[in-house]
Amino acid sequence: MTIFSPRSLTEALQVLDEHPTARLLAGGTDTMVEINFRHFEPTDIISLRHVQELQVFETLSAGYRLGSAIPYKQFENGSFSHVSGALSEASRTVGSPQIRATGTIGGNLGTCSPAGDTLPVLSALDAQIELSSVKGIRMLSIHDFMLGVKRNARVSNEIITAIHIPKINGFQGYAKVGVRNAMVISIASACLIHNTDKSHISLALGAVGPTIIRCRTAEKWLTENADLSTSTALTTKVIEEFGRLAASEALPITDHRSTAEYRKHAVGVLAQRLLKRAMK
Amino acid sequence: MYSLRVNGTQQHVKDAWIGESLLYVLRERLGFMGSKGACEQGECGSCTVLINNDAVCSCLVMAASAIDTDIITVEGLAPAESPNDIQQAFVTEGAVQCGFCTPGLIVAVHHLLETNSSPTEIEVKEALSGNICRCTGYGRIFSAVQLVISQREKSIS
């Protein structure tokens, strides 16, 4: 096996094209656990640590372009914590400070676990994923990118180079249930974004399905039954029905972390709490 | 073969398997036994080192990917037999029982105080949330951190 440490994106894409079965190594916080426990025997590795282009952050006319190798800590309280309140909150719940200094947002997408903390945020924001290969760049909606449990639409000669997110006026929140405050993989999570310019609320759920679930039914019901042009408080009845609809869209399983029944209940509660925080 | 810059010195890593973690290479190939290995999945923090001034779990860093970075281990914080103020405060406050988590905690506290010289209690707790100690109950560890903060404030004024 060989490790490649390309110094530019062009070089990285070239090496990947020649070694399409290579594992792309970003922060390594997922891959190294697999290797340490002998669940994965690497053949070729392409380390993205020294590819500066993947660390670049850009402000665009309607939003931001986030380089895929930016670590969580930069979104938590570092240089880019202003881009999205929900992304900040979600980043803060990832592992420990050590993990947040190492793990990257692009790595979260690459692993594509249903419990990936930033993924509900990217879903609720309708993020666009930028995939590059030697042939060029293609943009893919986050909803088309995430395919299932640890499965995504990246093909073997592509690198996730950036994530494009819009700038949103209005409340953004992320909430998560785990067994304690630090160092937990979520049992259930939710992200709610209130776009006051579009009078729309979007809601995405994590860890309650094979991949992130976008609650289109709850969103549509809320648009038809509440005035979302301002942040005026909603009636208890509306909040409860929104939570009930969100829970009904969840497709959880029972595993070593929790039961399907509890997860369904928990995401309903999280949806209600986030809606209350958004509208007060 | 590749080489790593550990505590300011270039170290050649020979005969290593590419998938080895930085923790394994530091301990088994280069003889830096300060960083401890326990969970090997980033849960416990006992292997904490600094890479380019970030506190990270060395068990989750592929060693061969850390070429051209500045790696500082607990050995790099103070010479042997002459503890720095953080290490001394751990001794003074009795923040060490079995001692297995201590090197990781020393590095994490060092990193915290380098980035924030007067952290609040909650900031200390959050900064050390990735370091597990099963003996002390953390009370004496937090006391040691407070001791360092107050000593450093005094020495400035």
Interface residues (C-beta under 8 A of the other chain):
Chain A: M1 T2 I3 S5 L25 G27 G28 T29 T31 M32 V33 I35 N36 F37 E41 P42 I45 S47 R49 H50 K73 G95 S96 P97 Q98 I99 A101 T102 N181 A182 M183
Chain B: I18 G19 S21 E40 Q41 G42 E43 G45 T48 D54 A55 V56 C57 C59 L60 V61 M62 A64 S65 A66 I67 D68 T69 A108 E126 A127 S129 G130 N131
